[in-house]
């Protein structure tokens, strides 16, 4: 089960790396207007927002994560720099996230879970081998039966 979770998280990180690479090379940059705050940190700063911006095919409204900081707190009406995929304008990232550090965290999480899965598997195999040896040794007939 842990291996499946690790694989899923790893796949998610790989998808994010591909998206970021595509946006870095083919994405279009623009300033988007914050429409609504959709996520907040424990301290109350915006972590995710809905933004609206114009493209050549018309206006787009999409959700995007934002940097958590008192200096950059996003409020409705604030403009933030974003990059979007012109083929799919709702594929959007805050420019501050194009370096991939968020995906690094996802990848590291998959590695940790994968190591836990490997450790669990190794422990299970060891116990199975130990139990098999005990079972095999109890089935071996004794060469000498006292009292017979």
C-alpha positions, 0 to 999 in steps of 0.5 A: 500500500505504501509503495502505491502511495509513493508511486502516486505521489511520485507521478504527481511530482513528475506531472508538476515538473512537466507542467512547470517546464512547459510553462517556463518554455511556452507559457505567456506571462501576464498580470492577473487580478485577484477575484477571491481568496480561496485558501489561507494560512494559519496566520491568516495570509492568502495561500490560494486565490481565484484570478481573472485575466485576459487572453487572446481567446477571451477572459479566463478565471482560474485558481492559483497558489500565492506566496504566503507573506505579509508583504505580498498578501493577495487581496481582491483587486490586487494584481499578481504576475502569473504564467499560463499555457496558451493552449489551456489558459486555466493551466496557470502558475504564479511566477514565483512557483516556476522554479519547481520548489513545490514539486521538490517537496512532493518528490521528497515526500514520495521518496520518504514513503517509498523508503518506508515501503521498502523497509516494511517489505524487507521486514515482512520478508524477514518475518516470512522467512523466519516463520518458514524456518520454524515451520520446517524445523518442527516438521523434521522428524526427530531421530531419537524418541526417548521412551519408545 
